[in-house]
Amino acid sequence: MMESKQNGHANAPKADGATGADVALKALAGGAPRAPSAEDEAYPIVIRTDGTWTYHGSPIGRLPLVKLFATVLRRDEAGDFWLITPAERGRILVEDAPFVAVGLSVSGEGRDQSLHFTTNLETEVTAGPDHPIRVVTDPVTGEPRPYIRVKGPAATPLEARINRAIFYDLVERAEPGDAGMVGVWSQGVFFPLGWVEGD
């Protein structure tokens, strides 16, 4: 039974499975042949905290265009975000995470359940070994900030911030873990959400 809650450039795969963007990313990591200035590499694109993509401060209203940009979005080891194609590359600003988890559906129960998330770009991911959930504490507000990995390697993941309504739903489903920890299960993995203070 399934529960549900809703609140350019060619990049064709090469024979070895790598895409043009992957090749460009390797070139970036190893040092590109040319030496563009920071101004040359800066794109006037910002991904706001609420997941809105903007160009020169104006929202990009065409979802298919944003989805296309997202296919060539990469993150380097320094934590910077890039749009990389075989022809060019540009650094963009991401205020928090590049995606937002806005939908949740649950199949199964207890340790056998699976948590299926939908992002603001209509990407679907299921929490598990390849798509872990993590929660960090905002150093300013003290509030939890939950994320789920959408794609990318563990060292340089592209994540979705789990919106507040979905996080509250997860908290309602939370089960006790070790040392006062509570969390949720998905695909056989326990993901801590926080701790319960003792009496």
Secondary structure, 3 states (H helix, E strand, C coil): CEEEEECCCCCCCCCCCCCHHHHHHHHHHHCCCCCCCHHHHEEEEEECCCCCEEECCEECCCHHHHHHHHHCEEECCCCCEEEECCCCEEEEEECCCCEEEEEEEEECCHHHCEEEEEECCCCEEECECCECEEEEECCCCCCEEEEEEEECCCCCCEEEEECHHHHHHHHHHCEECCCCEEEEEECCEEEEEEECCCC
